[in-house]
């Protein structure tokens, strides 16, 4: 989630642990029409407009990708996940979106997960939590009903970088044709320090984060 877009990366995994990055794109336009320019959609604003999150249903959760075997079959998305923190309003609208998915009879909430990076270095690699934020000073209200995946980012980023560096064999990353060049720069934006990963030059690193989420 960014202030003016949703950054999306689609990653598949085979049984040997190889990751296949098949799509990397940004969703920049909402489903809200510009009143001054009919037919044009207004920019995405995930923090201000809760309804802007609904575009993820068609553009991510229900998205299908054709197989390359000429059979006209397509592969759907097993699980979608998004970071739920950041700019003021992100968490509130992320929780609201999950609730709308659960209220829908299509069961999309079972294939959509909110994520958050754990702050402690010794945090588990991955753990599902159910936040209870029923405090008066919290805008993002939750009553323990929303699952949020906590990621031990230090370990997972180490894993991601090992996969990036591996040239062949299982456990590497395979890249589809036609991916944007910025993807590769973003995968290498961060630097490993003795106790943490850092981005001293403040480079775009969204693809690295998205790979970590997928892993």
N, C-alpha and C positions, 0 to 999 in steps of 0.2 A: 504494500500500500504506500503510495506516494501522495504528495499534496495535490497533484494534478493528473494522476493516472494510476492504473493498476499495472504493475510489471508482472508479466506472466512467463513462466517457463514450464514446458511439458517434458517430463523425464520418465522413461520406461526402464525397467530392470529385468534382466533375464535370470534364469535359475542359478547362474554362476556369479551373480553380483555385478555384472557389467551394466553400466548406466548408459542409456541412449537418449541424448538430448535431441528432440525432434522438432521443437518449436520454441521460439523466444520472441516475444512481442510486447507491446504496450497498448493497453486500452485507454485511449485518451478522450473519447467522446461519450457523453452520457446518452440516455434515452429521452432527455428533456429537450424539447424543441425551442430554438431561439425565436422569440415572438417578433423580433425586428426582421429576421431573415428566415421566413418559413421554409422548412425542408432541411435546415441546417441544425445539427445537434450541438448543444452547449458542452463546454469542456467538463470533464469529470471533476468532482469535488467530493472525495470520500468522507472528509471530515464534516462538511456542512450539510450534505444531502444524503440522508439514509437510503433513499430510493436509488441512488447511483450504484449501490452495491448489488442491486437486482440484476444488473447487466452480467454479473458473473455466472448466472444460471445458464444463459445461452452461450456465452463466450468462453466458459471454462467447464463448469460442472457437466453440462450436457454435450460438450464439444466432442466430435468424433473425427478420427483420422483414418483415411482409407489405407488398407493394406496394399502392398506393392506386388501382389501375386496375380493381379488381373481378375480376381474373383468378385469384385464389387462389394466385398465385405469391408467393415470399418471397425476400428478398435476405439472403445470409449474410455473415459477417465475413471479409474477405480477410486481415487481419493484426491480431493483438492484441499489445499491448506493455505492459510494466509497468516501473516503476522498481525497481531491484534493491538499493538502498541504504537507509540509515535506521537504524531501531532494531536493536539487536543481535539477530541471528537472521534478519533479513530476507534478507540475501544468501545465507546458508547454505540456507535453505528455497527461495529463488528458484532457485538452481542445482539443488537436488534435484528441484524440480518440472519443470524443463526436461529433466533426465535421464529422469524418468519418462515424459514426453511422447515422448521419442525412443525409449524402450524399447517404447512402444505401437505397434501396427501401423497406426494410423490416420493417421500422419504429422502429428500436431498440432504437433510441434516446428518444422515448417517454416512454421507460421503463428503462431508465438508468439516474441516477441523481448524480451529483457531490455535495459533502458536505464539509462544513467547520465549525469549532467551532467558535461561537461568543466570542469575548474577554470580552465584558462587562457582569457583573454579572446580570444586569437588562435587558439583551437582551430577545426578544420574544422567546417563546419555540421553534418555528420553523417559518422560513420565507424564501420564494423564492426571491432571488435577481438576478440581471443581471449585473455582473461587467463590468465596462468600464475601461480597463487598458491600454488605448492607450497612454502610457507615454514612453519616450525614455529609461528610466531606468528600465522598466519592460520587462522581457523576455517572460512572459506569456501574449500574446496579446489577448485581447477580446474587442469586440465592442458592448457590451450589448446584444449579441445574445445567450449567453450560460447561462442557468439557473443554479444557485448554491444555494443549500439549506443551510441556516445559522441556526445552532443549538444552542439554549440556553443550554449549557452543564450542568450547575449547576442544573437546574430544572430537566432535562432529566435524569441525573445520579441519582438524588434523587428518581425519579420514578422507574428506573431500580433496584436500591437497594431494594426498597420496594417490588417489584415483586420477587426478589431473596429470600427475607426473608419470604415471605408468603408461608405457607405449604400446604394449600388447598383452595378450592373455586375459584371463578373467579378472574382474575387479577394476577394469579401466573405464574410460569414458569414450563412447563412440558418438561422433557428431554427424547429424544429418546435413545434407547439402543445403545451401541457401541460407544458413543462419547468419545473422548480422555480425560484422567484424567486431563490433563493440562487445559482444559476448565474451570473446577471448580475453580482451583487456580487463573486463570486469572480473573474470575468474582469477586473474593474477593481481588484483588491486591491493590485496592485503599482505602484510609481512608478519612472519612468525617471530615473536619475541620469546624469551625464556618462559614467561608465565602467561602469555596471552597473544592474541592476534591483534594487529594494529593497522590502521589505515592513515599513516601520518600525512600523506599528501591529499587526503580527502577525495580520493578518486572514486568514480562510480564503481560500486561493488555489488550491485543488486543481483547479478547472475551468480556470484559466489554464495550469497545468502540463500538464493533460491535452490541452489544445488544442495546446500546443507539441509534445507527443509526437506528436500526429496529423500536424501539419505536417511 
